[in-house]
């Protein structure tokens, strides 16, 4: 069973998945609208603040063109709360038996994280052909992903961690990279200032990177 089948069209639709940390629920909807206007429909709200789940619910309810996902999902309980809030996909920095069980019992797709060949192989056995490569730069970056391409040809990765506008194009040129995750398209200072025009511009630039080119 390919557990990444439902995830594929989401992450194939954008070269960059914005990884967003929100402290204020009120910023969620205008932020998502700015990202969508810039061409990035998939939005990952990380569960690193108390506002995250309410932000997911707000985007799911009010920004119909956005495909909102939950990031840093670690437990069954978080999975259940995010699914109830309307998350369309889940992302985790790794995997655990409990999290994989939650995924098996849900129609919401998971992008689990791997940092080693063994972790990636174990997830492939579970049916995950799309995986988060995290933390990308500290774990070996582009050279490491190149080395994995031939022996693990059945896996495509979304590298996240240490990726910005300068190195994203080089990651996107790799055959086994489906997209990248990054926070640079939604910087904290722009969110606090409500500078949605700046975020839309950054999203448009990121969207223009395309898969496989600068």
TAPEGI-V407755 format. One record per residue. N is the residue number from 1. RES is the residue in three letters. PHI is phi in degrees with one decimal (999 if undefined). Layout:
BEGIN
N:RES:PHI, N:RES:PHI
END
This chain:
BEGIN
1:UNK:999, 2:UNK:-89.7, 3:UNK:-78.7, 4:UNK:-100.8, 5:UNK:-60.0, 6:UNK:-75.6, 7:UNK:-77.5, 8:UNK:-51.5, 9:UNK:-64.6, 10:UNK:-69.9, 11:UNK:-81.9, 12:UNK:-74.4, 13:UNK:-81.6, 14:UNK:-139.0, 15:UNK:-75.9, 16:UNK:-129.8, 17:UNK:-97.3, 18:UNK:-65.4, 19:UNK:-101.2, 20:UNK:-118.2, 21:UNK:-111.7, 22:UNK:-118.7, 23:UNK:-99.2, 24:UNK:-129.1, 25:UNK:-58.1, 26:UNK:-62.8, 27:UNK:-86.8, 28:UNK:-63.2, 29:UNK:-67.0, 30:UNK:-63.4, 31:UNK:-64.1, 32:UNK:-61.0, 33:UNK:-63.4, 34:UNK:-66.5, 35:UNK:-65.6, 36:UNK:-64.2, 37:UNK:-61.4, 38:UNK:-84.0, 39:UNK:103.0, 40:UNK:-109.5, 41:UNK:-79.2, 42:UNK:-80.8, 43:UNK:-128.9, 44:UNK:-106.5, 45:UNK:-95.0, 46:UNK:-83.3, 47:UNK:-85.2, 48:UNK:-108.7, 49:UNK:-136.2, 50:UNK:-68.2, 51:UNK:-86.1, 52:UNK:-60.2, 53:UNK:-67.7, 54:UNK:-65.8, 55:UNK:-66.6, 56:UNK:-59.7, 57:UNK:-62.9, 58:UNK:-65.2, 59:UNK:-67.3, 60:UNK:-60.2, 61:UNK:-84.5, 62:UNK:-119.6, 63:UNK:-118.3, 64:UNK:-66.3, 65:UNK:-82.7, 66:UNK:-87.1, 67:UNK:-111.1, 68:UNK:-89.4, 69:UNK:-122.9, 70:UNK:-110.3, 71:UNK:-111.2, 72:UNK:56.5, 73:UNK:-81.3, 74:UNK:-117.0, 75:UNK:-132.6, 76:UNK:-59.7, 77:UNK:-64.5, 78:UNK:-64.5, 79:UNK:-56.8, 80:UNK:-60.5, 81:UNK:-66.8, 82:UNK:-70.0, 83:UNK:-63.7, 84:UNK:-63.8, 85:UNK:-74.8, 86:UNK:109.8, 87:UNK:-61.5, 88:UNK:-93.7, 89:UNK:-156.9, 90:UNK:-121.0, 91:UNK:-131.3, 92:UNK:-131.1, 93:UNK:-70.4, 94:UNK:-152.7, 95:UNK:-154.8, 96:UNK:-150.2, 97:UNK:-55.7, 98:UNK:-66.0, 99:UNK:-67.8, 100:UNK:-66.5, 101:UNK:-66.6, 102:UNK:-60.2, 103:UNK:-66.6, 104:UNK:-65.0, 105:UNK:-95.7, 106:UNK:-134.0, 107:UNK:-89.4, 108:UNK:-80.8, 109:UNK:-74.6, 110:UNK:-115.3, 111:UNK:-111.0, 112:UNK:-80.5, 113:UNK:-97.9, 114:UNK:-141.2, 115:UNK:-125.2, 116:UNK:-133.6, 117:UNK:-61.6, 118:UNK:-64.0, 119:UNK:-62.5, 120:UNK:-63.5, 121:UNK:-65.4, 122:UNK:-64.0, 123:UNK:-69.8, 124:UNK:-64.1, 125:UNK:-61.4, 126:UNK:-81.3, 127:UNK:102.4, 128:UNK:-92.7, 129:UNK:-92.9, 130:UNK:-120.3, 131:UNK:-133.8, 132:UNK:-81.5, 133:UNK:-98.9, 134:UNK:-144.0, 135:UNK:-80.6, 136:UNK:-57.0, 137:UNK:-66.6, 138:UNK:-62.3, 139:UNK:-83.0, 140:UNK:130.9, 141:UNK:58.9, 142:UNK:-61.5, 143:UNK:-59.4, 144:UNK:-68.1, 145:UNK:-64.3, 146:UNK:-60.1, 147:UNK:-67.4, 148:UNK:-81.1, 149:UNK:-58.8, 150:UNK:-77.5, 151:UNK:-69.0, 152:UNK:-117.9, 153:UNK:-65.9, 154:UNK:-84.5, 155:UNK:-117.0, 156:UNK:-113.1, 157:UNK:-116.8, 158:UNK:-113.6, 159:UNK:-66.4, 160:UNK:-144.9, 161:UNK:114.8, 162:UNK:84.3, 163:UNK:-102.2, 164:UNK:-137.1, 165:UNK:-63.4, 166:UNK:-77.3, 167:UNK:-101.6, 168:UNK:-56.7, 169:UNK:-59.4, 170:UNK:-68.8, 171:UNK:-65.0, 172:UNK:-67.9, 173:UNK:-76.5, 174:UNK:-72.7, 175:UNK:-64.8, 176:UNK:-98.0, 177:UNK:-110.1, 178:UNK:-91.4, 179:UNK:-169.6, 180:UNK:-125.5, 181:UNK:-107.1, 182:UNK:-158.0, 183:UNK:-99.8, 184:UNK:-67.9, 185:UNK:-78.3, 186:UNK:-135.9, 187:UNK:-64.3, 188:UNK:-58.7, 189:UNK:-67.0, 190:UNK:-70.1, 191:UNK:-64.9, 192:UNK:-61.9, 193:UNK:-78.7, 194:UNK:67.8, 195:UNK:-86.6, 196:UNK:-71.2, 197:UNK:-64.5, 198:UNK:-64.7, 199:UNK:-65.4, 200:UNK:-60.7, 201:UNK:-63.7, 202:UNK:-63.4, 203:UNK:-66.2, 204:UNK:-65.8, 205:UNK:-64.7, 206:UNK:-66.8, 207:UNK:-63.0, 208:UNK:-73.1, 209:UNK:-58.8, 210:UNK:66.6, 211:UNK:-90.2, 212:UNK:94.8, 213:UNK:-161.7, 214:UNK:-90.2
END
